[in-house]
Amino acid sequence: MVEPTFELKGARRTLPGGTSILQGIDLAVHPGESIAVVGRSGSGKSTLLAGLGLLSSFDHGSHFRLVGKDVQRMRERQSARLRARSIGFVLQNSGLIDHLSAMENVRMPLLHSRLVSPQRAKALAADALARMGIAHLARRRPAKVSGGERQRIAIARALAINPRLILADEPTGALDEHTGQVVLAEMLSRVREAAASLVVVTHDHEVAGQMDRVFRLEHGTLRQLQGLTR
């Protein structure tokens, strides 16, 4: 049986003041699988995404394995290395650095991961841009391209390191309907081709309905919505 890309068991997150945000999340996602997490603002979706992205930690006693590694036992430097090498992020506002070109934005995580030489990083970044159909934008800065093109650059950046896990926070929220559909289709195609796993946080049920499974996060607990699965 194929090992999950990540597995959560009893994952909890409590704020310093004692407010409980996540109350025992159980979730496993396999290679090539996409899921959506929906829920009201303040329900804990961003907290869950940050935990999965190793940007914050779940409470002591939570079980979290990512690409076969016990994250809860890792030191900060180890988790930072795992994040740089295994996780790609796609944000609603693209999260691109304004003063860098598209090529430089896509190449940056490759250099940060220290897995490849600067020359190889440039080649991989060029390939990622080409796969997204935007090789001609390599030298342009984010302010000089459209919203859809910025999201394509952001997806190219997320996929360039060949991540095992892609985390997308409202990836089509700032786009018109047609552009959003095109960008989402491109991302799903690449995810399945690379046997990565995709977690999308969204308020858009049309976006959620294109994922393999859909979950609602409410009152700190996660439950699967049968009616929205494909």
N, C-alpha and C positions, 0 to 999 in steps of 0.2 A: 504494500500500500504506500502511495506517495505521501511523504511527510508534509504537513502543513507549512506554508510559508511562515505563518505565525499562529500562536495559540495562546489564548487568554483563559484562565480559570480563576474565578473568584476575584477578579481585578477590582480593586477599590481605590477611590481617591477622595481624601478628606482635606479640606482647607485648614490652615493653621487655627482659625477660629472655631473649628469643630463642625463646620458645615459639610455634609456628605454630598459629593457630586456624583460619584459612581459607586454603586452598591452591589458589587459582586457580578461583574460582567464575565460571561462565558462566550467565547467566540473563537472559531478556527477558520482560516481561509487558506485554500490550496493554490498551487501554481496554476496560472491561466484563468483564475476565477476573479470575478468582479462583484463587489457588494456596495450597496448604498446605505447610509445611515441618515435617517430623517428625524425631525423633532423640532419642537419649538425653540426659539432663542432662549439661551440660558439653561437648556436641558442637559448640557454636558458634552455636546458633540465635539466642540473644540478641545475640551479637556481630554476626551478619548483620543482624538487625532494626535494631540501633542504627546500623549503617552506612547501611542504606537510609533510615533516618529522619533522617540528617544529624546524629545525636547524637555520632557518632565518625566517623573517616575510615578508608578503606582505605589500604593501604600504597602508597607511591610506585610508579608503574608500572601500577597498576590502572586499568582503564577503567570509568568510571561516568557515564552520561548519564541525567538525570532531566528529564522534560518538555522534551526537546530541548536541555538545557544540560549542558555539560561540568563536572560537579561537582568533579572533581579539580583544576581550574584556578581554582576560586572562593576568594575570601577568606572569613574566618569570618563577617563581616557579611553578605556576599552569600548564603552558605549558610543563615544564620539567617533571612533574609528569605524565601528559597525554601521553607524548612521551614514557616514560619508561614503561607504562602499556598497551599501545594500538598499538604501532608501532614496527615492526620488520624490520631490515635492512639487505640486502644481497648485498655485494659489489663485484666488478669484481675480486679484489685480495684477496677475502674472508674476509679481515680485522681482522683476528685472531691475538691474542696476542701470540707472539712466545714463551715466557717463561711459558705459561700456558698449561696444558693438554687440550685435547678435552673436557673432562668433565668440567674442570674449565672454559673454554671459554663459553660453553653453559650455565653453571650455573650463570655466572656473571650478565647478565641482570635480571635474576630472583631475585637475591639478591639486585640488585640496585632498583628494583621496590618496594621492601619492602612489597609485597603482601603475601609472604609465608615465613615460617621459613627456616633456613638453611637446615634442614633435608628434608623438602618438596621440596626445590629447587633442592637438589641432586636427589631426586626421579623423579622429572619432567624432569631434564636434562638427566637422564638415559633413561627415556621413549622416549624422543625426539631423542636421538642417536639411540635407538633401532628401532624406526619407520623409520629412514633413512637407516637402515641396517648396521650401523657402531658401534654397541655397543662394539665390540671388540677393537675399537680404543680409548676407554674412557681415558686411561692413557697415550696415546701418545701425543707428542707435534707436532705442525704443520709441523716442518721440517722433521718429520719422516713419513709423509704420502704423498700420491700422490695429484696432483692438484684436481682431481675429489673428492677425499676424503675430502680435505680441504673445497671444496664448500658444500659438504654434511654436514660437521660440521657447516659451516656458516648458512646453511638453518635450521639445527636443532636448532641453537642458536636463529634464528629469530622466529621460530615457538614455541619454548618452553614456551614463555609467553602467548601463545594463543592470538596473536595480532589480532586486528580488521583490520589493514592495514599493508601490506608488501610492502616495496619499494626496488626494485632491480635495481642496476646500472650495466649494462652489465654483468649479472650474469654468462654468459657462455663465455665471451670474452677471457679468458685465458685458455680455455679447448679445447681439440680436438673435432671434430664433434660428434663422438659417445658418448663420456663422457658428452658433453654439452647437447645432446638430452636426455640422461638418467637423468641427474640432473634436467633439465627443466621439464620433465614429472613428476618427483617426487615432485617438488615444486608445480606444478599445481594441482596434485592430492590432496596434503595436503591442499592447499588453498580452493579447492572446498569442501573437507570433513569438514573443520572447518568453512565454510561460512565466510571466510575472504575476503578481497579485495586485489588484486595485481596490482601494477603499475610497469612496466618494462621499463626502458630507454635502448634503444639498437640501434646499427647501422645495426644489422643483420635482414634482412627482413624475413628470415626463422623463426627466433625466434619470431619476431613480428606477423607473420601470425598464430601462435599458440594461440594467445590471442583472447579474445572475440571481442575486438574492437581495432583498430589501429588509432593513431592520428599523424599528422605531426605538429611539432612546427617550425614555420618559420616567421621571421620578427616580433617576439613577439606575434604571434597569433596562435591559435590551431584549426586545422580542421580535421575532421574524414576522413579517407581514406576508401572508400567503397570497393575497390578491394582487400584489404588485410584482411578483416574480415572473420571469419570462417563461 
